[in-house]
Structure formats: C-alpha cells, structure tokens
Amino acid sequence: MDKNKKNKKEETSSANFEHTARLRIVELEKPKNKMFDRAKLKHSVKTSSKYRKKYAILIALVLLAFIFAYQFVKVKEFNFLLLQKNISSRIDGVDLKKGDVGTLKKLYSINGTEYEKFILFAPKSNMVADEILVIKCKPGQADTVMAKVQKRIDSQSNSFKNYAPDQYAIIASSELKKKGDYVIFVSAKNMGAINNEIKASYK
C-alpha cells in the first residue's frame, strides 16, 4: 500500500516536472519569437522607407526633365508694346512709319481672318526697301501669311534690281522666318540691331 502511494507520488512529481519544463521551454521561446518579429518589422520598415526614397527621387527627376524640355518646346510670345518701343528706337524715322490695318492689306494682301495682331513699320516711299513686320497669325494661317509676304519680297526685289542697286542689296539680304504662329519679316539697313530688339521682346 505504501509502495503504491510512493509510486503514485513519484509519477505525479515526474508529471509536474515535465509540465514545468515545457512551460519554461515555451517561455524561453516566446522572447525569441518576439525578437524575430521585431527584427522582421524593422527590416520591413527600412525596406519600405528605401523604396519611398527611390520613388521620390524618380518623380523629382521626371519633373525636372519635363521642366527642362518644356523650355525648348514652348512657343514664346511677343510683347508687342515692348517690341514697338524697341524697334522705334532703332529705325530711321525719315524712311519708315508705323503701319495700320490698311497698310498691312495694301502691302501684303493679308486679311483680318488670317491674323490676331501685328506690328508693321512700312516705307514712306516706294523708293525705300526697309520694312519690318511681326505678325501673330491665327492657328493654321502662318504658311498662308508667309507666302503673301514672300510675294511682296519678290515684287520689291524685281523693282529695285533694275534701278536702285543700293535698295536691292537691302531687300536681297532681308530675312523672312516663321516661329510657331508668328511670321517675322525684316528688311533693313541695320538688320543686326533690329533682330536683337525683336529677340529682346520675347516674353
């Protein structure tokens, strides 16, 4: 009887020891799991932050590239008030006068449906080859306006070629160019100075 009690007591003691041992093992493992989770979370946060920085840098580079490229593709606008003032300071008032809508139509046959605004310095005499025209055309009309100005150049060239070689030299070295919806025609003795004033009148 005592022997049985002793055996039961030993079995209970052994079971309690095994239970305690398991609890200790679990308790020892828990901090390891927590430490692993924290390390994993910390690594995840670092990785996420790293990618956010990369994306931010990429977006910034794209924006900078767009801004830089826009400077080259955008069409500059003329400040016509400044343009008139600048050119007026460079022209010979004896040979040129400011032209109006009637003058524009008379010299180039340009109609009101073909342009938005313009500035024209026209010759006071048929014996003068100096002319300056900067005109902003309506969308799709620049080539038409340019062709009309070219027709005027050809006509003047033929007129001066035979009896006014000095004026022919001016019209022969004239410049006609297109910038977007703008057509620019400069026939002048001081071409360089006029062109500089035109460039300075960009907005």
Protein Blocks (a to p, Z undefined) as FASTA:
>chain_A
ZZmmmmmmmmmmmmmmmmmmmmmmmmmmmmmmmmmmmmmmmmmmmmmmmmmmmmmmmmmm
mmmmmmmmmmmmpccdddfklmmmmmmmmmcfklpccddfklmmmmnopafklpfbdcdd
ddfbfkbcbdcddddddehilmmmmmmmmmmmmmmmmmmmmmmmmlmmmmmmpccddehj
accddddfklmlmmmmmmmmpZZ
